[in-house]
Amino acid sequence: MGWPTVILVYVILWWLSFFVVLPFGQVTQEEAGDVTHGTVASAPVGLNWKKKILLTSVMAAALTTVAYVIVTWDLFGFAP
């Protein structure tokens, strides 16, 4: 597995991880008790972007490492 492939796998896994992590810890306006007039009660309040991006980056790096080891060590017979 070459470095361009590793980078591509990381980017793909980063975006997948981001969409998995995005709803974690979300509080709705209804749960917070502060519904703004003209918005739905299920609208989120205060996203913690730094924490989500950090968690996403760590998660994607771990998954990329696992994918690299699986392909490089040929654990499941992917080599031609």
C-alpha positions as CSV (number, residue, x, y, z in Angstrom):
1,M,0.0,0.0,0.0
2,G,1.6,3.2,-1.2
3,W,1.5,6.6,0.6
4,P,-1.0,8.1,-1.7
5,T,-3.3,5.2,-1.0
6,V,-2.8,5.6,2.8
7,I,-3.7,9.3,2.6
8,L,-6.8,8.6,0.5
9,V,-7.9,5.9,2.9
10,Y,-7.3,8.3,5.8
11,V,-9.4,11.0,4.2
12,I,-12.3,8.6,3.4
13,L,-12.2,7.2,6.9
14,W,-12.0,10.7,8.4
15,W,-15.2,11.8,6.7
16,L,-17.0,8.5,7.7
17,S,-15.8,8.9,11.3
18,F,-16.9,12.6,11.3
19,F,-20.5,11.7,10.4
20,V,-20.4,9.0,13.1
21,V,-19.1,11.3,15.8
22,L,-21.2,14.3,14.8
23,P,-24.3,13.4,16.8
24,F,-22.4,12.4,20.0
25,G,-23.2,14.6,23.0
26,Q,-25.7,16.7,21.1
27,V,-28.2,18.6,23.2
28,T,-31.4,19.9,21.5
29,Q,-33.0,23.2,22.2
30,E,-35.9,21.3,23.9
31,E,-33.6,19.4,26.2
32,A,-31.8,22.7,27.1
33,G,-35.1,24.4,27.8
34,D,-34.4,27.3,25.4
35,V,-36.3,27.0,22.2
36,T,-35.8,29.9,19.9
37,H,-38.9,31.2,18.2
38,G,-39.1,30.1,14.6
39,T,-36.9,27.1,15.0
40,V,-37.7,23.4,15.6
41,A,-37.3,22.1,19.2
42,S,-34.9,19.4,17.9
43,A,-32.4,21.9,16.6
44,P,-28.9,21.5,18.2
45,V,-27.5,23.8,20.8
46,G,-23.7,24.6,20.9
47,L,-21.6,22.2,18.8
48,N,-18.2,21.4,20.3
49,W,-16.3,21.4,17.0
50,K,-12.8,21.1,18.4
51,K,-13.6,18.0,20.4
52,K,-15.5,16.4,17.5
53,I,-12.7,17.1,15.0
54,L,-10.0,15.8,17.4
55,L,-12.0,12.6,18.1
56,T,-12.6,12.2,14.4
57,S,-8.9,12.6,13.6
58,V,-7.9,10.1,16.2
59,M,-10.5,7.6,15.2
60,A,-9.6,7.9,11.5
61,A,-5.9,7.5,12.3
62,A,-6.6,4.3,14.3
63,L,-8.8,2.8,11.5
64,T,-6.2,3.8,8.8
65,T,-3.5,2.0,10.9
66,V,-5.6,-1.1,11.1
67,A,-6.3,-1.0,7.4
68,Y,-2.6,-0.5,6.6
69,V,-1.6,-3.5,8.9
70,I,-4.2,-5.7,7.3
71,V,-3.1,-4.9,3.8
72,T,0.6,-4.8,4.4
73,W,0.8,-8.0,6.4
74,D,-1.7,-9.7,4.1
75,L,-3.8,-10.9,7.0
76,F,-6.8,-11.8,4.8
77,G,-5.2,-12.8,1.6
78,F,-5.8,-9.5,-0.3
79,A,-2.5,-9.8,-2.2
80,P,-2.8,-11.0,-5.8
